[in-house]
Amino acid sequence: MTEAPTGTAGEHGAAASALGYQFQVNWGLLELLRRGASRPDQSLTLELHDDVAWDHAGHPIERIQVKHHLNRQASLTDASPDVWRTLKVWMDTASPADPNGALLVLVTTATAATGSAASILRPDQGRDESAALALLVATAETSANQATAPAREQFLALSSADREVFVSKVQVLDGQPGVTDLDAQLRQQLWLSLPSDEGHANTYLDLVWRWWASVSLDLLTGVRASVDVQEVRQQLAGIRDMFQADNLPTLVELEDVDEDATVDLHVDRPFVHQMHWVRVKIDNLRTAIVDYHRAVTQTTNWLDRDLIGIAELEKFERNLTDEWRRAYGDMMEDLPDDATDDAKAEMGRALLRKLRDSTAVTVRSRYTDSFFARGKRHELADAGNIGWHPEFQTLLENLLTGSDTTASGGGSAA
């Protein structure tokens, strides 16, 4: 968690707490990347055994308390609330006297004061568990801080042997990068797999964070218990594969779209009228509008990030138009001279469904997210380049001149 400065107003305290959760969650991904190679059969949890924990077969083998400070100069002393709050959490939940119990790790952006217990419990040279224990006992006996009193009393109530076992399992990782530094940390961890183009590299990292946000939400809400190292490897490889020459990343997911607002925004566009003319029902009409919106937005994002060129998109549109022209020609060939309005609408709706479900034309050979082709067809219909109703050209002319009196037959999209 994040420690708010003393005297901080409520909204600032809430912001600090939110940053603390963000730090905890995102630090978890970096922990997986930094140490996953040596733990191929383990998984990571969030807010299950501890703030973060390494898990093996459902049992925590390393419990991690994560502390974030807005003040990067914060110092961790023997009397610091961070120290005693952390020790109390472990005394309450982690069987501190069990020599075979989980390793106990405090991760903090604060820096341990020179000569403090925290400074000599780092997992490197200079570690001195006996000296650290003596410092903690002395502080527990002499400190007058009422906020830490329950933890200090609980610590002193442990037997000498139990305190010794407890402290032997504690490690302190102080001076950690803050929440605003985690992007740079992620880039450093993934530098070997980053696309060579700087803009593409930034997009790659955005997609990694996006995936982790989804996973961490599932972890925090209990939808899933843990994420294992192999899954992380596979996911990162899959994201990297999107940047190959024959593939593309999806940048606009379905959950990014506010369906009601999107329908309201586009409900009067020509491509929507085109679907009304073949009497598409409301549910299919709404999903088509979402496809259109996603495709247009994604096209803009791809172009802005130099993931694709205009010439390649124009070629894709020509191929979609050619596919439509052949299917439309077949429909017109089968259309009876005396076809009724109902028959014309039915045949047009069948044409729309046929091309909606077609995967024959793709923007790149391995890009298979089908909403894009569906949405681009609606974009072409919006421009009047393709259509569904046998008489769509006449109907479009009437629409543009304000003389369209054709009933929708499918109801409003709203």
HELIX and SHEET records of a PDB file:
HELIX    1   1 GLY A   10  ARG A   35  1                                  26    
HELIX    2   2 GLY A   36  SER A   38  5                                   3    
HELIX    3   3 PRO A   81  THR A   93  1                                  13    
HELIX    4   4 ALA A  118  ILE A  120  5                                   3    
HELIX    5   5 GLU A  129  THR A  142  1                                  14    
HELIX    6   6 GLN A  146  THR A  148  5                                   3    
HELIX    7   7 ALA A  149  ALA A  157  1                                   9    
HELIX    8   8 SER A  160  SER A  168  1                                   9    
HELIX    9   9 VAL A  179  ASP A  181  5                                   3    
HELIX   10  10 LEU A  182  GLN A  189  1                                   8    
HELIX   11  11 TRP A  191  SER A  193  5                                   3    
HELIX   12  12 GLU A  198  LEU A  220  1                                  23    
HELIX   13  13 VAL A  229  ASP A  241  1                                  13    
HELIX   14  14 LEU A  254  ASP A  256  5                                   3    
HELIX   15  15 GLU A  259  HIS A  266  1                                   8    
HELIX   16  16 PRO A  270  TRP A  277  1                                   8    
HELIX   17  17 ILE A  282  ASP A  304  1                                  23    
HELIX   18  18 ILE A  310  ASP A  334  1                                  25    
HELIX   19  19 ASP A  341  ARG A  356  1                                  16    
HELIX   20  20 PHE A  371  ASP A  382  1                                  12    
HELIX   21  21 PHE A  392  THR A  401  1                                  10    
SHEET    1   A 5 THR A   2  GLU A   3  0                                        
SHEET    2   A 5 HIS A  59  HIS A  69  1                                        
SHEET    3   A 5 VAL A  52  HIS A  56 -1                                        
SHEET    4   A 5 SER A  43  LEU A  46 -1                                        
SHEET    5   A 5 VAL A 227  ASP A 228 -1                                        
SHEET    1   B 4 THR A   2  GLU A   3  0                                        
SHEET    2   B 4 HIS A  59  HIS A  69  1                                        
SHEET    3   B 4 LEU A 103  THR A 108  1                                        
SHEET    4   B 4 VAL A 170  LEU A 173  1                                        
SHEET    1   C 2 SER A  75  LEU A  76  0                                        
SHEET    2   C 2 THR A 111  ALA A 112  1                                        
END                                                                             
